[in-house]
Each structure stands twice: as C-alpha cells, then as structure tokens.
Amino acid sequence: MKEIGLFALMEREDDPKKCTAAKLVRLGDLREVKDARNIPRGALVLDPEAEKALSREDLGAAQTRGLLVLDCSWNKLSKFPKVKSGLRHRALPFLVAANPTNFGKAQKLSSAEALAAAAFILGERARAEHIMSRFKWGGTFIDINRERLEAYAAAETSAEVVRAQARMLHAAARSNDDAVDV
C-alpha cells in the first residue's frame, strides 16, 4: 500500500512553537506547500465546510494525489485563500479535540489532529498514532476518539460515515438525557 502524501498550506499566524503543522514539517512528517498554486492536482483538502465526509472511498485519491490540511485559525478559515479548483474537499466527521488550546471541544482540531484522524479513517492507523506521538497530548486524542475513529474507518462511503456519526451522536444524546432524568 502506497503511503499517503501529507501537505499543509500554512497561514503562519500561530506561534511557531505551538503550531502543530509547523512541528510536523520540521520533523519531516508533513510537506509545506508555500503557494496554493503548488498543491498537487486532485489532492484531498480537509475542509470543515465541505459537503462530503472523508471516507475509505477517498483512499485512492489520497494515495495518488495526497491529503492537504489548511493550517489557519478557526476564526479566519472563511478568509483563508481559496484553493484551486480540481481538488476534492472533504470534511472530517465528529471528533473531540485533545490539543491544549481546544481540549474537549467538538470539531476544533489542530492540524495534526485533523491529519491523524484522516490517516486513521483512510486505514493508516500506525501513521495516525505516529503523528500524534509527536505531541505530549497526542495519545489522548486517539484515546478519546478511538470508538468514533474505528466506526468511521469501518465505513466504506461518505454516506456510511455520516450514518455512523449520526448513530454515535444520537446515542450520546440519549445517554445525556438518561443522566439528567436520574
């Protein structure tokens, strides 16, 4: 199996010592794309506003074209430079952040968490764990999301990922309702 190429288009607005993408670039786990025009044609872009969820059906494109994370502040995501057409935008399903800035917040993942989640969903679990091993808190991300990541990785299509997400969110809501009723 060919390893997925990992890329980051970076806004460089974070403290370089805290930026997870910058650290992964320094360690050689991620390649920086300095200009949107240099993104590999046909790459998958992790985009929280995408209409389609990342799933195993995206594996072929990820292996041949790569996977790109947009490294910018959540507050500035809508202002981030639009990346060229011809790319496949994919959203990650529901996950909980473990990074120190957004610990416990839903969907507020660092770039490293997003890449690790994508690698896990696409079948590169060892690589996901390697990426997260670069951070003191990294193992916590895999631990608190393991059940979700396993379910998403088992899904064949985007629609199945969305159904798995809905089942887990519904079960969590029921569990919370039961706890309140006690």
KEKE-3310 file (N, C-alpha, C; in steps of 0.2 Angstrom, whole numbers, plus 5000, padded with zeros to 4 digits):
npx = (5004:5003:5010:5001:5003:5006:5002:5003:4995:5000:4995:5003:5000:5001:5010:5025:5031:5020:5012:5005:5006:5018:5027:5026:5031:5044:5049:5048:5037:5027:5024:5026:5016:5020:5013:4996:4995:5004:4998:4996:4988:4971:4972:4966:4957:4956:4943:4932:4920:4916:4905:4905:4909:4925:4930:4934:4932:4939:4952:4961:4962:4969:4981:4987:4987:4987:4985:4979:4980:4973:4981:4976:4969:4954:4945:4948:4946:4936:4941:4953:4964:4956:4958:4964:4953:4948:4952:4948:4937:4935:4926:4930:4922:4912:4923:4932:4943:4959:4970:4979:4974:4961:4955:4944:4934:4922:4926:4936:4949:4967:4979:4987:4979:4969:4975:4980:4968:4962:4971:4969:4956:4957:4964:4977:4982:4993:5002:4994:4994:5008:5010:5002:5010:5020:5017:5014:5001:4996:4992:4981:4971:4969:4964:4952:4944:4944:4933:4925:4933:4936:4924:4921:4932:4928:4918:4913:4909:4906:4893:4890:4899:4893:4881:4886:4891:4880:4873:4881:4881:4867:4866:4874:4867:4855:4861:4865:4852:4847:4855:4851:4838:4839)
npy = (4994:5011:5025:5039:5055:5069:5086:5103:5119:5134:5147:5154:5161:5157:5155:5149:5139:5133:5128:5115:5110:5116:5110:5097:5098:5102:5090:5082:5075:5080:5090:5106:5117:5131:5139:5141:5138:5127:5116:5098:5093:5087:5083:5079:5090:5094:5100:5109:5114:5107:5098:5084:5070:5063:5047:5029:5028:5038:5034:5030:5042:5049:5042:5043:5057:5064:5072:5087:5099:5114:5126:5136:5149:5145:5155:5163:5155:5156:5167:5162:5159:5154:5138:5130:5125:5108:5101:5089:5092:5088:5084:5081:5069:5070:5073:5075:5087:5086:5094:5107:5120:5119:5109:5096:5102:5100:5096:5106:5104:5103:5105:5094:5084:5084:5078:5066:5060:5059:5050:5039:5036:5033:5021:5021:5018:5016:5026:5037:5036:5038:5051:5058:5054:5063:5074:5079:5077:5070:5056:5056:5061:5051:5041:5047:5047:5035:5025:5032:5035:5021:5017:5026:5022:5010:5012:5012:5021:5039:5042:5032:5035:5047:5041:5033:5043:5050:5040:5038:5051:5052:5042:5047:5058:5052:5046:5056:5062:5052:5053:5065:5063:5055)
npz = (5000:4995:5004:5010:5004:5014:5016:5019:5019:5024:5035:5044:5056:5069:5084:5081:5089:5095:5084:5077:5064:5059:5067:5063:5050:5052:5058:5047:5044:5037:5022:5018:5008:4999:4992:4985:4972:4970:4975:4974:4960:4961:4974:4991:5001:5017:5024:5035:5031:5020:5009:5009:5018:5023:5018:5017:5003:4997:4998:4987:4979:4989:4991:4978:4975:4987:5003:5010:5023:5029:5037:5048:5058:5067:5067:5056:5045:5035:5028:5023:5009:4995:4988:4973:4960:4956:4966:4979:4991:5008:5023:5040:5050:5066:5079:5094:5101:5108:5109:5118:5117:5113:5120:5123:5115:5103:5086:5085:5080:5080:5067:5066:5073:5064:5053:5058:5061:5048:5042:5050:5047:5034:5034:5038:5052:5060:5056:5060:5073:5075:5070:5081:5091:5092:5100:5117:5122:5112:5112:5119:5111:5101:5110:5116:5105:5100:5098:5089:5078:5074:5070:5059:5051:5048:5039:5022:5013:5011:5014:5023:5033:5038:5043:5053:5061:5065:5072:5083:5089:5092:5101:5111:5115:5119:5130:5138:5141:5148:5160:5165:5169:5180)
capx = (5000:5007:5009:4998:5007:5003:5004:5000:4995:5000:4994:5008:4998:5002:5016:5028:5032:5013:5009:5006:5009:5025:5031:5027:5035:5051:5051:5048:5031:5022:5027:5023:5015:5020:5008:4991:4996:5008:4995:4995:4981:4967:4973:4960:4958:4952:4939:4927:4914:4915:4898:4906:4914:4930:4929:4938:4931:4944:4959:4964:4964:4974:4987:4990:4987:4989:4980:4981:4977:4973:4983:4975:4965:4947:4942:4949:4945:4932:4945:4959:4964:4953:4962:4962:4948:4950:4953:4942:4936:4931:4925:4930:4916:4913:4928:4934:4950:4963:4975:4979:4970:4954:4954:4937:4929:4920:4927:4941:4955:4973:4981:4990:4974:4965:4979:4980:4961:4961:4975:4966:4950:4959:4967:4984:4982:5000:5004:4990:4997:5015:5009:5000:5016:5025:5014:5013:4994:4993:4989:4974:4967:4967:4961:4946:4941:4945:4927:4922:4938:4936:4917:4922:4937:4925:4913:4915:4907:4904:4886:4891:4902:4888:4876:4890:4892:4873:4871:4885:4878:4861:4867:4877:4862:4851:4864:4865:4846:4846:4859:4848:4832:4840)
capy = (5000:5017:5029:5045:5061:5074:5093:5109:5126:5137:5154:5156:5166:5154:5154:5143:5134:5130:5126:5108:5109:5118:5105:5091:5100:5102:5083:5078:5071:5084:5094:5113:5120:5138:5143:5137:5135:5121:5110:5093:5092:5081:5082:5079:5095:5093:5107:5108:5117:5103:5095:5077:5067:5059:5040:5025:5028:5043:5032:5030:5049:5051:5039:5046:5064:5067:5075:5094:5102:5121:5127:5143:5150:5143:5162:5165:5150:5158:5171:5159:5159:5149:5134:5130:5120:5102:5097:5086:5095:5083:5086:5076:5068:5072:5071:5079:5089:5085:5099:5111:5126:5117:5102:5094:5105:5097:5099:5111:5100:5106:5102:5087:5080:5083:5074:5060:5057:5057:5044:5033:5034:5030:5015:5021:5019:5017:5033:5042:5036:5041:5059:5060:5053:5069:5079:5076:5076:5066:5049:5057:5062:5044:5038:5049:5047:5028:5022:5036:5033:5014:5017:5029:5019:5004:5014:5011:5028:5045:5042:5027:5039:5051:5037:5031:5049:5051:5034:5039:5057:5050:5038:5051:5062:5048:5044:5063:5063:5047:5055:5071:5060:5051)
capz = (5000:4995:5009:5008:5005:5018:5014:5023:5016:5031:5035:5048:5061:5076:5087:5078:5094:5096:5078:5076:5057:5058:5070:5058:5044:5055:5059:5041:5043:5033:5017:5017:5001:5001:4987:4983:4965:4970:4978:4969:4957:4963:4981:4995:5006:5024:5024:5039:5027:5014:5010:5009:5023:5021:5019:5013:4996:4995:4999:4980:4978:4994:4989:4972:4975:4993:5008:5012:5028:5028:5043:5049:5064:5065:5066:5049:5040:5029:5024:5020:5002:4991:4985:4966:4958:4954:4972:4982:4998:5012:5030:5045:5055:5073:5084:5100:5101:5114:5110:5124:5116:5112:5124:5124:5111:5097:5079:5085:5079:5077:5060:5067:5075:5058:5048:5061:5060:5041:5041:5053:5043:5027:5035:5040:5059:5063:5054:5064:5080:5074:5070:5087:5096:5091:5105:5123:5122:5106:5113:5122:5105:5099:5116:5117:5099:5097:5096:5083:5073:5072:5066:5053:5047:5045:5034:5016:5009:5014:5017:5029:5039:5041:5047:5059:5065:5067:5077:5089:5092:5094:5107:5116:5117:5124:5137:5142:5143:5154:5165:5168:5171:5186)
cpx = (5004:5005:5006:5003:5003:5006:5000:5001:4995:5000:5000:5006:4999:5009:5020:5030:5026:5010:5011:5009:5016:5030:5032:5031:5043:5054:5051:5042:5026:5026:5023:5022:5015:5015:5003:4991:5000:5005:4994:4988:4977:4968:4966:4962:4953:4949:4933:4920:4912:4908:4899:4911:4919:4929:4934:4938:4936:4951:4963:4967:4970:4981:4991:4991:4989:4983:4983:4977:4978:4975:4982:4970:4958:4943:4943:4949:4941:4936:4952:4959:4961:4958:4959:4956:4951:4953:4947:4942:4932:4931:4927:4924:4917:4918:4929:4941:4953:4969:4974:4975:4963:4952:4946:4931:4928:4922:4932:4948:4961:4974:4983:4984:4970:4968:4979:4973:4960:4965:4972:4960:4952:4963:4975:4985:4989:5003:5000:4993:5004:5014:5007:5006:5021:5023:5013:5006:4992:4990:4982:4969:4964:4963:4953:4941:4941:4939:4925:4927:4937:4929:4918:4927:4933:4920:4916:4915:4906:4898:4886:4894:4897:4883:4880:4890:4885:4871:4875:4883:4872:4862:4870:4872:4857:4854:4864:4858:4844:4849:4855:4841:4833:4839)
cpy = (5006:5022:5036:5051:5066:5081:5098:5115:5130:5145:5158:5162:5163:5155:5148:5137:5130:5127:5119:5106:5110:5113:5099:5092:5099:5095:5079:5074:5074:5089:5101:5114:5127:5142:5139:5134:5129:5115:5105:5093:5086:5079:5082:5085:5094:5100:5106:5110:5113:5099:5087:5075:5063:5052:5036:5025:5034:5040:5032:5037:5051:5048:5042:5053:5068:5070:5082:5096:5110:5123:5135:5143:5148:5150:5165:5160:5152:5163:5168:5158:5153:5145:5132:5124:5114:5098:5095:5088:5089:5085:5080:5075:5070:5069:5077:5081:5088:5090:5104:5117:5125:5111:5101:5097:5101:5100:5105:5108:5105:5102:5095:5082:5079:5078:5067:5056:5055:5051:5038:5031:5031:5024:5015:5023:5020:5024:5038:5042:5039:5049:5061:5059:5059:5075:5075:5074:5072:5060:5050:5058:5055:5041:5040:5049:5040:5025:5025:5034:5026:5014:5020:5026:5012:5005:5014:5018:5033:5045:5037:5031:5043:5047:5035:5037:5050:5046:5036:5046:5056:5046:5042:5056:5059:5047:5050:5064:5058:5050:5061:5068:5057:5055)
cpz = (5000:5001:5006:5009:5009:5017:5019:5019:5022:5030:5040:5053:5068:5078:5084:5083:5096:5090:5077:5068:5056:5061:5066:5052:5046:5056:5053:5040:5039:5028:5017:5010:5002:4997:4985:4976:4965:4974:4973:4967:4959:4970:4985:5000:5012:5025:5029:5036:5021:5015:5010:5014:5020:5023:5016:5006:4993:4996:4992:4979:4983:4993:4983:4972:4981:4997:5010:5018:5027:5036:5044:5055:5062:5064:5059:5044:5034:5025:5021:5013:4999:4987:4978:4965:4956:4960:4975:4989:5002:5020:5034:5049:5062:5077:5089:5100:5108:5114:5115:5123:5116:5115:5125:5120:5105:5090:5079:5085:5077:5070:5061:5069:5068:5053:5051:5060:5053:5040:5044:5049:5037:5028:5037:5048:5062:5062:5058:5071:5080:5074:5077:5092:5096:5097:5111:5124:5117:5107:5116:5116:5102:5104:5116:5111:5096:5094:5089:5077:5070:5068:5060:5048:5044:5040:5027:5012:5014:5018:5023:5035:5042:5045:5053:5064:5069:5073:5083:5093:5095:5101:5113:5119:5121:5130:5141:5145:5149:5160:5169:5171:5178:5192)
residu = (MET:LYS:GLU:ILE:GLY:LEU:PHE:ALA:LEU:MET:GLU:ARG:GLU:ASP:ASP:PRO:LYS:LYS:CYS:THR:ALA:ALA:LYS:LEU:VAL:ARG:LEU:GLY:ASP:LEU:ARG:GLU:VAL:LYS:ASP:ALA:ARG:ASN:ILE:PRO:ARG:GLY:ALA:LEU:VAL:LEU:ASP:PRO:GLU:ALA:GLU:LYS:ALA:LEU:SER:ARG:GLU:ASP:LEU:GLY:ALA:ALA:GLN:THR:ARG:GLY:LEU:LEU:VAL:LEU:ASP:CYS:SER:TRP:ASN:LYS:LEU:SER:LYS:PHE:PRO:LYS:VAL:LYS:SER:GLY:LEU:ARG:HIS:ARG:ALA:LEU:PRO:PHE:LEU:VAL:ALA:ALA:ASN:PRO:THR:ASN:PHE:GLY:LYS:ALA:GLN:LYS:LEU:SER:SER:ALA:GLU:ALA:LEU:ALA:ALA:ALA:ALA:PHE:ILE:LEU:GLY:GLU:ARG:ALA:ARG:ALA:GLU:HIS:ILE:MET:SER:ARG:PHE:LYS:TRP:GLY:GLY:THR:PHE:ILE:ASP:ILE:ASN:ARG:GLU:ARG:LEU:GLU:ALA:TYR:ALA:ALA:ALA:GLU:THR:SER:ALA:GLU:VAL:VAL:ARG:ALA:GLN:ALA:ARG:MET:LEU:HIS:ALA:ALA:ALA:ARG:SER:ASN:ASP:ASP:ALA:VAL:ASP:VAL)
# end
